[in-house]
Amino acid sequence: MNIITGEGKFEKHQNIFVGAFGLNNVPTCDLLALLDYARKFDVTQPNSCGHGNLIELLKGHGAPYCDQYVRKYLKASKAQFFAKFFSENLDELSEIIRRLPKVCKTQVELTADGLKAGLTKTSLEATNWISFFTGTPDVGESFSRKEADEMIEYAKSVIRKRCLPTLQAMAKPQIKSFESTVNLLNGMAKGATLSTTHSFTSEQLSGFVASIDPFIYGNTPMCQALSYATEIFTSSTDPVKVLFLISDGESTDGDPAQFAKRLHDNKVIVFCCLLTFENLSQPRRLYYEPDVRLTKAQHQMFQLSSTVENSHSGMLVLLEQKWELPAAGHSGLFVQGNHPDIMNEYSDLVRQLAQKNDVLLNNIGRVSLDMYINAANASFEPKRQRGGTCYAHTVAAVLHLAMRRIEGRENGVPDFFDICQKLINTYGEKGAVTTDVLNIWAPKYRLRHRKVDETGARQAINHRRPVVATFCLDKKQWTNFSEFYGKSPQGVLESKDIGARNAQSKIDGHAVVLIKY
């Protein structure tokens, strides 16, 4: 089974829908409606008597010796499901009883003499079951296991057939409030408080799966599911729209990437996760461009996913877990999951980005660029500098940033403006060589620095490390530079805007802090 979930505002009163695709005999389904329907079978509750309930039902209808059969081949949750369903559908139960092995319906003497008699007088079928129940060599264990699997699959097919009209009525996912969704899930897993813990135990999650187990394991009609999702998002007025797609295989009804543009046009953030059993060499890694080794399923889901700037604060949750981000400055929101830890960490990213938090870095104990760029009004604009003091502002900024990264730093973190003024008092307002200043002042604050190339600078920014850059322009280029930013303070300056350098002209340098790319 595959899941596609959509959200509006990521908060208590957000809207949400959860669709499932790949169910047996039903292409798509509202997963929340299916879970609500499955509540009647009571399989997600802590229940130690699931076996007992089914055994009692079977004993009362012609299988008095079914105890070991039921306990051997059925989990308690599945036994409870069958007990609930067939107790309400007794007309189907007679065929179930008929298909049970004879050992469930006829008593077999397990004494030594009885065993000998069984081996000489009973059929091979009975001999196999006597062998299993007495713990003698597994003469017929493989036969018994196969028969049990066929029996269970038949019971599930009966359930699917009887429930098919109900499932077909749930084909299209419906929007629900976050609060009602939480209430539904908490009601299914007593003892859980999703609204505060944001998590269920593995036992409770297994219960959710058990509640819909008879209905799953079909094809992968991903396009049908995305069609419903796109339709919902198109009519939505929520300011933040998030789609989280989880699948374990290739779409069986077309290329899902065809929906990428429509989702993008509707400002939907699309996360994609492909579940796999493969041994991945670098599972904690995002890409900006598809890897040439991607399979068709991987490539399609990659093309469907959105991209996000590596400088977004939400990406910090991955960096803290040692994820690798691409040097291109943006990451595609596609991941392959082969371990619960990978899924949990990626889900944390979904929650962070869905909050529409546009600050560049986390605030508590982290670097806050606004703090020193313009402490007066916390706007994202460089502070006006006097004369040739760019070196002082740049060095003070990166020293302050680096110290802010150190939790519980001895003697605290000096204020940016105090550091900047000390540098100006030492070197003046007519400029200084930035590298020379760093070489002297970084050790004063017990910090280190090193020169990096462009790739190193990109990766340093990914990991929220302050980066200094210096460049030189001639007089004409500086004029073009000033005119450009006079007109476009937030613009992106390109080489064509600066013009070519005159080799005969005097050049002047400038120092800046790189914050994104």
Secondary structure as GFF3:
##gff-version 3
##sequence-region A 1 517
A	DSSP	beta_strand	2	7	.	.	.	ID=ss1
A	DSSP	beta_strand	15	23	.	.	.	ID=ss2
A	DSSP	beta_strand	26	30	.	.	.	ID=ss3
A	DSSP	alpha_helix	31	38	.	.	.	ID=ss4
A	DSSP	three_ten_helix	39	41	.	.	.	ID=ss5
A	DSSP	alpha_helix	50	59	.	.	.	ID=ss6
A	DSSP	alpha_helix	67	73	.	.	.	ID=ss7
A	DSSP	alpha_helix	76	87	.	.	.	ID=ss8
A	DSSP	alpha_helix	90	99	.	.	.	ID=ss9
A	DSSP	three_ten_helix	102	104	.	.	.	ID=ss10
A	DSSP	alpha_helix	112	121	.	.	.	ID=ss11
A	DSSP	alpha_helix	124	134	.	.	.	ID=ss12
A	DSSP	alpha_helix	141	168	.	.	.	ID=ss13
A	DSSP	beta_strand	176	177	.	.	.	ID=ss14
A	DSSP	alpha_helix	178	188	.	.	.	ID=ss15
A	DSSP	alpha_helix	194	197	.	.	.	ID=ss16
A	DSSP	alpha_helix	202	212	.	.	.	ID=ss17
A	DSSP	three_ten_helix	213	215	.	.	.	ID=ss18
A	DSSP	alpha_helix	222	235	.	.	.	ID=ss19
A	DSSP	beta_strand	241	247	.	.	.	ID=ss20
A	DSSP	three_ten_helix	256	259	.	.	.	ID=ss21
A	DSSP	alpha_helix	260	265	.	.	.	ID=ss22
A	DSSP	beta_strand	268	275	.	.	.	ID=ss23
A	DSSP	alpha_helix	296	304	.	.	.	ID=ss24
A	DSSP	beta_strand	307	309	.	.	.	ID=ss25
A	DSSP	three_ten_helix	313	315	.	.	.	ID=ss26
A	DSSP	alpha_helix	316	319	.	.	.	ID=ss27
A	DSSP	beta_strand	330	332	.	.	.	ID=ss28
A	DSSP	beta_strand	334	337	.	.	.	ID=ss29
A	DSSP	alpha_helix	340	354	.	.	.	ID=ss30
A	DSSP	alpha_helix	369	373	.	.	.	ID=ss31
A	DSSP	alpha_helix	390	404	.	.	.	ID=ss32
A	DSSP	alpha_helix	416	427	.	.	.	ID=ss33
A	DSSP	alpha_helix	434	444	.	.	.	ID=ss34
A	DSSP	alpha_helix	454	462	.	.	.	ID=ss35
A	DSSP	beta_strand	467	474	.	.	.	ID=ss36
A	DSSP	alpha_helix	475	487	.	.	.	ID=ss37
A	DSSP	alpha_helix	495	498	.	.	.	ID=ss38
A	DSSP	beta_strand	507	514	.	.	.	ID=ss39
###
